[in-house]
């Protein structure tokens, strides 16, 4: 495979539209015509904002809506948020300002969970079937708008994961977490799902205006980068994004497995950065604290105790919204007592990921290592 381009555009004087248009045009533009249907898929994890480093910036999505409307296309912006609760995604769209931004730009907002479902068979081990909105297949094209963030379970989350996990609807998202109990297993499932449902995703535009380092994708620290990235290939974009924040792409399981599967460049050298010149890295992001513990667990013998991270509920901070319990794949959380049943907990950290109040924290304890940790 020849080189795959990733465009970099700086956001100057807060002009997000100019940066989005420049990045998109550098990789071939929006290939749409009169009457086409464009689906835009942002990262709407929970009700925390883009400037907190959690969700996709409404200004980027609104800019894409405007560009598509200029070509006469109908634009629908949709997602299935981190919680599996019906209608929760619409609440997230409203709370983050995404709904107003999209409508003011001439687009529509939908909750993927309310759309007509479609069953897709995933070529994975173990075999898996997932449910996605039929809109993804019926659209003229899909534009993916991920957020540049770290992730406590997969180290990094970007273009591939935003489509693979964010487009699954209903209870199948919980099933994926039950099957993918380790970083390695979950990452392989994410790539397998992406390969099975992404045929209509033709463009990826990453929000790197404010990213997140540390214990992302929800409780990390926001980092201002003021960049917009674009590519026709999700893997190339993820490789470029990790390089920009000082990570070795081959250390990211989703990236290394996607390279093995031939989903884009087979080497880092095949990624060509175009557009605005930036230093590599732009900033060195802190990795999730759990990354070192997982590595220690992987290297340790099963005969020796190691550190383990457990989620805990901070009752004083809990808003009792139910996002954690709704998203728990093993029903380990009791909202009445604000406790977690650790005999059921599989350490997937989804509760930690989705809590909009940051009421879930991770604490270390000594435990016998178990194979699912890595």
N, C-alpha and C positions, 0 to 999 in steps of 0.2 A: 504494500500500500504506500502511495506517495504521502507527502506532508498534508496534514489537515490544519486549517487555519483557525485560530482563535483571536478574535478582535478585542482590543482593549481601548476603552474610551474614558477619559477623565471627565468627571462632573465639575465643570468650571462655573463659578458664580451661581451655584445652585440650579443651573439649567439642565435638569434631568432629561427633558425632551431632546435637546440637542445631542446629548451623550448617547441616548438610546438610538436615535436615528443614525448617528455616525457609526455606532457599533454594528447595527443591523445591516446598513448599506455596505459596510466593508466585507460582510460575508454573503452578499448576494441579494439582500433586501427581502421584503415580504412578498412572496410570489402568490398574490391573490388577485382576483378579478371581481367584477360586479356580480353580486348575489352569492358569492362564496361564503361558507360558514367557517369562521376561525374560532377555535377553542383555546383559551389562554389558561394555563395551569400554574398559579402561584403557589408559594408555600404559606399556608394559613394554619400553622400548627395550633395556635390558641389565640386568646384575645390580647396578647401583648404586641406591641407595635414594632414597626420596621426600625425605628431609631433606637429601640432597645436591643436590636440585633436578632429578633426572633422571627418575624414574618416578612414576606416580600414587600418591598416599598410600593405603595399605591401609585406613586408618581411614575414608576417604570411601567407598571401595568397600564395606567391611563395613557401613557405615551404610545404604547403598542396598539391600544384601542384606536387612538386618533390616526395612527399610520394606516391601520387596516380600514378604517371608515373612509379615509381619503380615496381608497381604491374601490369603495362601494361594497365592501364585505360586511356581513353581519358578524358581530363579535359577542361571544359568550365567555364569561370568566367563571370558572368553577373549581371546586376542590372538595375533598373529604377530609375534614380537620382531624387532629390527633385523637379526639374523643369519638367513640362510635355512637354517641347519643344522637338520635334523629333531631334535626333542626339546629344542632350546635354550630354547624358551619356557618349558617346564616347569621348567628349571633356574633361569630368571629369576624365576618365580613363587615358588619356594622360597627363593632367596637374599635376596629383598627383603622377605620376610615376608607377601607377598600371599596365598600359598596357605593358610597357617594362619589368617589373618584371615578369609578367605572361608569356609573350612570351619567355623570356630568360629561364624560368623554364620548358618550353615545353607545355604550355597551350594555350588556345584560349580565346579571349575576345569578348563578344557580348553585344549589347544593347537590353535589354528585349523588349523594345518598337518596335523593328524591327523584332521580332520573331512571328511565327504563334500564333495567340491568341486563348484562350480557355475561355469560359464563365463558371463561377462557381457560384452556388446558395449558399448564406450564410444564415444560420439559425440564423437570428438576428431580433431585433425589433427596427426599422421597417425592413421588409424583404429587402434584398439587393442582387444584382447580381454584381460580379466583374469580370474583365478580367485579366487573368494571361497568361504568356507564356506557351505554351504547353510543352516546354522543361522540366518544373518542374515535369510534370507527366511522361514524357517519359524517364527521366534519371534513371539510376540504383540507385542513391541516391543523395541527396542534402546535402551539408555542409553549415551551416549558420555561417557567420563570422561577428558578431555585434561588435560595439564599445561601451565601457562603458562610458555613458554620462548622464548628466541631460537633462531635456527637459522642456521648459517654459509652455507647455500645459499639459503634462502628468507626470511631475516631473522627471521621469526617462525613458530612452529609452535603450533597450537592445535586447535580443534574440527574444522575441515574436514580438515586434514592427518591427524589421528589416525584418522579413519575411512578416508580415501582410501588411505593407505599402510599402516596397521596391519591392515587387513582383507584385503589381498592376500596370497595364499598361494603357495607353490611358487616357481618361478623367474621369475614374471611381475613381481615386485618389482624384480628386476635389469633386466628389459626396460624398465621405466618409467624407471629411471635412465640407461639407455643412450640413450633417446629424449629425455629432458629434461636435456640437457647444460648448459643455462644456467638462471639463476634464473627468467627469464621463461618459458621452455619448460616447465620442471619444474612451475612454479606453475600454468600453464594445464592441464597434464595432471592435476595433483592435483585441481583444481576439476572438470574433466570427469569424472574417476573418481568423485569424491564425488557428483556429480549423478546418476550412473548406478547407484550401489549404496546410496544412503542413504534410500530410500523408507520403510524400516521404522525409521529412527532418529527417535524421537519426543521425546527429551529429552537435553540436554547439561548436564553438571555438571562444572565446571572446578575442578581442584585449583590454587588460588592461595595455598595455605598457605605453601609455600616454592617460589618460582619460580626461573628461571635467567636471568641476563643475560650479555652478552658472547658468547663463542664457544660458544653452545649448539648442539645440544641435549644434549651430554654433557660437554664440557670447559669450560663457562662457570662463572660464580660463582653460588652459591645466594643468593637474596634472600628474606628472611622478609617475607611480606605478611599472613599469617593471615586469608585470605579464601577463601570458597567462592562461586562464581558459578554461576548456572543460567539456562537459557533453552530455549525450544522451538525456537529457530532457531540453527544453527551460525554463520552469518555474523554475526548480531547479537551473539552471544557473542564472536566474534573481534574485532569492532569495539570492543566494550566493554573487552575485555582489553587491547588495544593502547593505548586511551586511558588506561587505568589506569596503564600503565607509561611514558607520555610519548611514545608513537610516533604518527605521523600514519597512520591506517589506510589512507589512499590510497597511501602509500608501500609497502605490503605487497602484492606482486603477487597472492597468492591472494585477498586481500580485494577489491582493485580489480576483478579479473576476475570473481569471484563476484557482485559488484554489477552488473557489465555483463550477466551471464547471468541476472539476476533471481532469485537464490537466496535472497533475503531483502530487507532494507532497501535502497533505492536511494540513500540518503544517510545520513550520520552522524546527522542530526537525527531520523531515524525510529527511532532506538534510544532506548528509555526505560529509565533506570536506576531500579530500585525496591529497597526494603529498607533496609539500613543506609546511612546517609549517609557518604560518604568524599570526600576531596579528589581532584580530578582535575588532575594525576596523583597517585596514592598515592606512587609513587617513580618516578624517571626511570631506566629501565634503559639500560645501555650496549648499543649495537648491536654485532653481530659485527664484528670488525676487518676482515673480508673485504668488508664492505658498501661501504666507501669505495673499496677497490681495484676492485671491480666497477663502481662508478660512474665511476671514472677511466677504466677500460678502455672503457666505453660511450661516453664523451665524446671519447676520444682518436681521432686518425686512425690508420688501419691502417699508415701510413707511419712511425709513431714507436714506439719501445720503451716498454713500460709494466711495472708491477709485476705479478707473477703469484704466486699462492700454490700451493705444492706440499706434499703430505703426505709426511712422513718417519717412519720407524719408529725409536723409541728402543729399541735392543736391550736395554739394561740393565733397562728397565722392562717389556719384553714378556713375557707369561706363556705365549706360544705356544698360546693357546686356539683360534686359527683363525677367530675371528669376522670379522676384516678380510678375509681371503682368501675366506671363504665368501660374504661380502656384496658383493665387488667385481664389478661388472657386466661387466668386460672381462678378468677373470683376470690382473690386472697385478701381483699380489702373490706373491712367492716366499717361503714360510715357512721354507724350508731356509736361505736366505741373509739373511732379514729385509730384503729389498730390494723396491723398486717399479720396475717397468718404465714409465718416463714416456712412452715411445712408444705405450703402450697406455692409460695413465691418462687419463681424460676429466675430471678435476678435479671429480668429483661429491661427494667428501669423505664418502662413506658409511663408509669405513674409520675416519675420524676420528670419525664420529657413533656407531658401534657399539662401539668398543673399550672394554671394561670396566676395563682397566688404565691408561687414559689414556696409552698408549704411542705413539699417533700424534700427531704435532705438525704444525702448518702453518708453513712458512717462506716468506718472500718472496724472489723472484729477478727479475731483469730478463729480460723475454721479449717477443717480438713479440706484440702483441695478436691474439687470435683471436675470431671472431664468437660462439663458444659461451659466452664469459664472461658475457654479459648478454642 
